[in-house]
Amino acid sequence: MLFDTDILISVFRGNVRAADLLDKFDDRQLSIISFMELIQGVRDKRELKMIKSFLSDFAFQLLPLTENIGHRASIYMEEYSLRTGLRMADALIAATAVENHATLSSGDQRHYKVIKDLDIRSFRP
């Protein structure tokens, strides 16, 4: 399961349902884009260390960007950004899921739902 950034943020804010969701899966994946989004939100080195420790403790596999992911994300941007407001980070996360044959678990469905080849699992906090 590839987890979207919003689910990890929910876990860090103490959301029990989000934590329970993570516990249901042994194979936890995270796009490097989501990792960068988490880093972007840290306020100090302590928070950065906490995020890195959390990802390590829960054995998240960090999925890198590839040429195929970049190409697929650019196609998604061309097809969907004007119509749905799809943003670059979301396009890259969706492309990461598709290229890695992973289901994306996200609480933010509005941009992702139009991507036909994306297997998405809705999360409601």
N, C-alpha and C positions, 0 to 999 in steps of 0.2 A: 504494500500500500504506500503510495506517495502522498504525503501530507502537505497541504497548503499552509502557508505562513499563518493564516488566521487561526488554525487549530492549535498551533504551538503557542501563539500569543494567549489564547484562551487558557491553555494549561498553565502558563506562567502567571496568569491572573487568578489562578485557583479554581477554575471551572472543573468540577468533578466529572461531568459528562465527557469533556474533552480528554481528561486523563484516562477515564475508563475506555474510551475509544482507542487510545494508544496501546493500552494494556491488552486489547483483543488481538493484536498483531505481533508476531515475532519478527516479520520481515518489514522493517520500517525504513522508508526512503524519504529523502529530502533533496529537493533541487538546490543546487548551489545558489540559485537566485533567491530562494526562500531564506537560505542561510545569510546571504548578504542583506536581505530586508530585515532580518532579526538584528544583525550587527548595526545596521543603520539606526535602529531605535534604542540602542544602549546609551545609558547616561554616564557610565564610568567603567573602569577596568574590572571591577567586581562583577558587574552584570555580564560583561563579555565572558569572563571566566565561568560564571554560572551557566550560561547558554552552552558553551563548549563542553562543560562537564555533563550537563543534562543529555546532550546529543551522544556523547560517548557512553554514558551510563546506560542509556536505552538503546544502544547499538544501532543508531541511525546510519544508514548507508548514504553518504553524500554523493549525489549524481552530478557529474560535471557537464558543462556545455560541450557540445560537439558541433561539427559542421552541419550535420543533418538536423540537429535541434534548431540551430540558427536559421537554416533554410525553411524548415517547417513553420517556425514562429513568424518569419517574415511573410509567408503565405497567409497565415492566420491574421496578421495585421492588415494585409491588403484586403482580405475578404470581410473582416468583421469589425475593424476599428471604427469606421464611420457609422455603421449601423448600430453597434452595441456599446461603443466606448471602450472596447478591449484595449488594455494598456500593454506596453512592452513586457513588463515583468510577468503579467498573467499569460501572455502569449508564449513566453519562454517556459513557464512552468507547465502549461498545457502540452507544449511540444515535447518537453522532457518526459511527461507521463506517456504520451503516445509512442515516442521513440523507444521507450524502455518497456513497453507493453504492460504498463502499470495502471491501476485504478487510482484516480485522483480523489482524495477525500478533502472536501472544502465546504465551508459555510457560506461562501460567496458564489452563488450559482449564476448570477445575472449575466456575467460575461462568458462563462464557460458553457452554458447550456446550448449555445448555437453551434459549437464545434462538434460536428457529427462523428468524427472518428475518436473522440475522447470518451473514455469510460469514466464516469464521474459518480461519486457517492456523496450524497448530501449529508451535511452535519448541521444539526440544530442545537445551539447551546441552550 
